[in-house]
Amino acid sequence: MTTGRSGRTVRDLRRGNRSAVLQRLYFGGPMSRQELGPATGLSSGSVSNVVGELLADGLLEEAGIVDSDGGRPRTLLRVAPDSAHMIGVDVGETRVRVELFDLALTELARTETPLQPRGCYDVGPIVDHVRTGIATVLAEAGVGTDRLLGVGVGVPGIVDRAAPGGAVVHGQTIGWDAVPLEALLRATGALPEQVPYIIDNGARTLGQAEMWFGAGRGARDAVVVLFGSGVGASLITDGSPDGGNTEGTPLEWGHLTVSVRGRRCRCGALGCLEAYTGAESLLARWAERDGGAGDPARSPDSVDEEEAIAALLAAARAADPVAREVLEETAEYLGAGLSDLINLFQPERILIGGWAGLMLGPHILPAVREHATRYALRHPSARVTIDLGSLGPDAVTVGAATLPLSAFFAAGGRRTPPEPATEQPGWRTALAVRDGAGSRRG
């Protein structure tokens, strides 16, 4: 195949052109062929060829006609929502959630399986929950696997996606020591071999979702915090201000030491931030201080964390002094932890998500902001905003679904992994789009 001076082949150029048109229409459409040229930097001939290919592939569809000043009406084009599907999986701290989306990230079906007993992370049952969830959502939506781009999976812990044999998860807080999750999921036979599983850290998928479609849009530098039973974060630097180049770096932020010889964290270390801010430790501190520590029904292994957090908030609203003290202390530790992120990375925005963050945020966010400002350096704290994420409890699942979607765009709209190329770092390629939002996107 012909190779240019840059090392790019004709196939590479064609794939890049297809990717540019798809991404532009996805995030900025509908648009006419005439608008696509300036928007993508492609010639009118290249746009015509690429659009013709994508229409023939069923990836684009007409979206109406608009009048043109002094010329013929122009046909608008958009990415066809029904042309492909993605599955997003959130292996969360209280449940496993599986959702099926069309190409526009409209939810078609979902299933949730609570982890019983709470926090039970035995690998076999987790894999079975994912397998069953995939089969359930496909059956409920009446969708086959022929248009399935892949399954994105968000998990707690560090993910080695370059491990031989597929992604391996190092989840110290949940007892996963080098779990070959991708191989285990593949071995279930739930999907054909050509459908990829793409596994990543849950805080990272949350961050990508918020940057693409949520409260992170418009920011180049942001930190997105996942606040649940534990806490984690994703750092996005030099991202597109329009939601494109947002592949974040997962941060094990919850395991920064905030108190030497402090409380025991579930990772085994002493004094981690998570031991003072995670919902699990928050509830344990509440039980200890109000005399419930010896009650088996109040044991961290027995309670439903979401119900217990709701009870804590109700007690605080009823002026219970212990509940208020625990929430105030949590807000201060959380603010102090955010100040470390502010001083280290100087982000434009910090967004707090995760089920506990969404429940507690409306009640403690003003105090969190105050403490973050107090503990951080003045200059970086003056430029940062601290808010809640806007995508709700589905954010990790939505972000997980963007993993195969991103790979699909990087491959120029092909349903098989791209061949290695000079400019193509494979499945980890981040989108490079400039503006707009899609249909989930609101």
N, C-alpha and C positions, 0 to 999 in steps of 0.2 A: 504494500500500500504506500502511496506517495506520502513523503514526510517533508514538511517545510523546515526552514531554518530554525524555527523555535522548537523543533522536535514534535510538533503536533501533526497528527495525520489528518487526512480528509475526514475520516470517521470521527476524530476528536472534534473537529470544527463543526461538523453536522450536529453532533451531540450537544455541543455548547450552544449552538443556535437554537436547537429545540428547547433546551433548558431555559434559555433567556426568554423565549416567547411564552413558554408555559408559566414560568414564575411571574412574568409581568402581568399576564392575564389573570393568574390566580390571586395575586395580591392587589392588582390595580384595575382589573376588568370590571365590566365589559369594555372592550376597545375595538376600534376599527383597524383594518390592515394599515390604513394611512397613518394612524396614531402609533402603531407598533414600531414603525421604523425609527422615528426620533426617540421613542421610549427605550428601545433596546440597543440602538446604535447600529442596527443592521440595515443593509440596503433594501430597497423595495423589492428587488428580485429575490433576495434571500428570505425576506418575510413571506413573499408569495409562495416560495417553495416549501418553507417550513409549515406554514399554515395549511397548505394542501396536504402535506404528510400527516399532520396532526388531525385534520378533519377525516382523512381516510382511516386513521387509526381509531377514530371514535372518541378522541380525547377532547376535542373542541366541538362546540355547537353554536349555531346562530342565536343571538339574543336580542333581535329586533333591528330596526332600521332608524337612522337619524338623518335629518336633512343636512345637507352641506351647503355652505354659502356659495351660491352661484354654480354649483356642480350637481352631479348625480347624488342621490341618497347613498349613504354609507351603511354597510352591514356591520353590526356589532358582533363580536365574538366573545365567548367565555369558555372556561374549562367546564366540561360536561360533568356534573356531579355524580351521575350514575356510571361513569366510565371505569371507576375503580373503587376499591374499599380498603380500609385499614382497620386493624384491631389494636386497641390500647389496653394494657393490663397494668393495674396498680397493685403490686404486692405490698399492701399497706400494713400498718401496725395493729389494726383491729379487724381488717377484712381484706379479702381479695376481690377487686372490682374488675370486670371485663366489659368493655364496650366496643361495639361495632359502629364504624362511621363510613359515610360515603366520602367521595373525594373533596367535598366542600366542608368536611368535618361536621356534618349534621348527624346526630346520633340516630342509629337505626334500631339498635337493641342493646340491652345491658343485663348483666347479672351480678349479684353481690353475694359473697359467701363469708359470713362472720367467722373469725378464727375462734374456735372453742376447744379447750379453754383459751381465754384471751391471751394473745401473744404466743400461741403455739406455732413455732416456726419449723417443725419437723419437715424436712425437705420433701419427703414422699407425699404427704397430704397437700402441701402447697402446689406441687407439680400437678397433682390430680385435680385440684380446684381450677387451675389454669386450663388444663385439658378439657374439663367438663364445661367451663365457662365459654371456651372457644366454640365447642360443639353447640352449646345452647344458643348463643347469639346468632350463629350462622343459621340455625334451624328456625329461630323465631323470625328472622328477617327474610327467610327464604332465599338466602344468598349462597352461591357456590364459591368454590375456591379459585375459579378461573380468573376472576378479577381482583383477587386479594393480593395487595402489594406486600403485605407482611404483617407481623405481630410485633409491636413495640412493648417492652416490659420494663416498668420502673420498679426498682428494688431498693431496700435499705443496704447501705454498705458500699464498699469499693468494688468496682467492676473492672476486671481485666479483659478487655474485648479483643486483645491480641493473643490470648492464650491458645496454644495448639488444641484443636478440637472444639473451639468455640468459647464464648464468654464464660468466665469463672467469677463467682461472687465471693468476696471476703467480707462477711457480715459479722464482725466480732460481737456486736451488741445483741445479735439474735442467734448466736451460736453456729453461724455458718463459716466453716473454715475451708476456703478454696472449693466451694460447691460448683461443680460443672453444670450450671443451670441450663445453658443452651443445649448441651448434649442430652440432658435429662428430658427437656421438653421435646427435643427432636425424636427421642426414643419412644415417646408415647404414640407416635404415628397419627397424631391428630390432624396433621396437615401434610400435603405433598412435599417432597424434598425441595422443590424449587421455591417454596414460600419461606422467606427468611424470618427468623426470630432475631430481633435487635434489642439487646438488653443494656440498660444504663441505670445509673443512680437516680432514685426518685426525685431528689432535690433538683437534679439537672433537668429532668423532664418537666418538672413544675416550672423551672425558670424559663425553659424554651417556650412553654405554652403562654406564660404571662408576657414574654417579650414579643411573641408573634401576634397574639390576639387579645391580650389583657392589659393590665395597668402599666406594663413596661414599655408599651409602644411609644416611640419617640425618644427613648433614652439610648445613649451609646454605652454608658457604663452603669451597671446596676448589680445589686446583690438581691437574690430572691431567697427568702428563708422558708424552710419547711418546718413548721412547728406542730409536732404531734406528740406521740408518746416520748419520743426523743426530738432532737433538733438537728438540722443540717442546713446547708446553704449551697447556692450555686452562684458563681461569679461570672458576669458577662462583661467583657472589656472590648472596646473598639467595635462594638456592634453597629449595624445599620440603624440610623434613627427611625427607620420605617419598619422595623421588625424582621429584617432579613438575616444578616450574618450574626447569629445569636448562639452559636454553640458554646455553652458555658463550661466552666471548670467546677466540678463538684468540690466542696470544701467540707472537711470533717470538723466543722466549726463547733459542734456540740462537745468536742473533746479537747477544747482549749482548757487549760487549767486556770480556774478563777479563784481557787482557795487552796493554798498549800495544806496538805493533810486534812482536806475537807471531807465532805460526804462521799461515800462510795458510789461510783457510777456503775451502771449496768455493764460497762465495758471492762470493769475490774479496777480501774484507776481511781485515785482519790481526787476530789475537788474539780471534776469536769463541769463545764457550763451546763451540760445536760442534766447533771445531778441536782441542779437548782432551778432549771427552767422547763424541762420536759414534763409533759402531763403526768407521766408515771410518778416522777419524784414529787411533783407538786401535790398530787393526791396523797402520797406517802407522808409528806410533811403535814398536811392537814389532819390526817388520821393521828399522827404522833401528838400533835398539839391540842387536839380536842378530846383526847382520851379514847380514840377509836382504834389505836394501833393494835390492841390485843383482840379485837373483834374479828373472827374469821371472815365474816361477811364484808368487812372493810379491807381485807387483804388485797394487795395489788393483783394477786393471781385470781381473785374471785370477782372483782367488780367489773362492770362495763364502764370503761373509761369515759365514754361520751356522756353516759347518764350521770356519772359521778361528777364530771366537770359542770354539767348543768345544775346539779345539786349544790355544788360549791358556789356557783354564781348566785343561785337563789338565796343561799345563806348570807352571802355578802350583801345582797340587796336588802335583806332583812336586818342589816346592821350587826350581824354576828361578828364579834371582834376578831376571833381566830381566823375566820374565812377572809376577812379584810386584810389581816396581817399577812397571810400567806400570799394573797394576790399582790399586795404592795411589794413584798419582798421579791416575788417572781418578776414583776415589772422592772424593779431596779436591776436585778441580775440580767434580765433580757436587754435592758438599755445599756448596761455596761458591756455586755457581749457585742451589741451592735456598734458601740464606740470603737471597739477593736477593729471591726470591719471598716469603719469610717476612716480611722487613722491609717490602716494598712493600704486600703485600695481607693479611697476617696471617690466613691461612686456618686452618680447623680441621684440615684434612687435606691431605696431599700424597700422591698415589698415582702410582706409577711403573709404566708399562706399555710396550708395544712389544716387538718380538721380542728385541732386545738387553737391554732392561730385565728381561724375564722370565728370560733366560738368566743374566745377570750378577748380578741382584738378590740371589738367595740367598747369594751369595759376598761381595758388597761392601756390602750394605745396612747392617750395623752401623757400618762405617766412614763411610758416607755420612751416617748420622744424627749421628755424633759430630762430623764436620766441619761439618755444617749448624748444629748447636748452637753450635759454637765461633765460627763467623763471624757468626751472627745476633744480633740484640739479645735480651736475656734474656727480656723479657716476652712478645713474640710467639712466641719459640721454645719457651717453656714450655707453650704451649697447643696446639701443633701436633703431630700424629702423622704419621710418614712410613712408608708401607707400600707393598707391591706391589699392583697391581690384581689382581682375582680372576677376571676373565673370560677370561684366556688369550690366545692369538694371534688369536682371532676377534673381539676386542673392537671393532676399527675397523669390521669388516664388520657386526657387530650394531648398532653405533652408526649406521652409514650407513643400515641398514634402518629405524631409528627416525625418520629424516627424513620419508619418506612416511607412516609411521604417525602421527607427530605432526600432520602436515597433515590426515590423515584424521579424527582426533579433533577438530581445530580446525574442520573443516567439518561437524561433527555426524554423522559417519558417511556422508557423501556421497562418491562416487567422482570428483567433478569439483571443480576448485578453487573455493573459496567466492567469492562476489561481494564486492567491497570493502564494508565496513560501518564504522560509527563505532568500534566496539570491536574490530574484527577486523583485525589487521595481517597477514592473509594467511598465506602458507606459513611464515612465521617465528614464528607463534604458539607459545609454549611451553605445555606442559601445566600445568594447575593442579590437581593431585590431592593427596590428603591421606594416604593410607596404602596398605599392602598391596604385593603384588608379583605378577607374572604367572607363566606357566608356565615360561619360560626361567629365570625368576627363581627362584632357589632356595632 
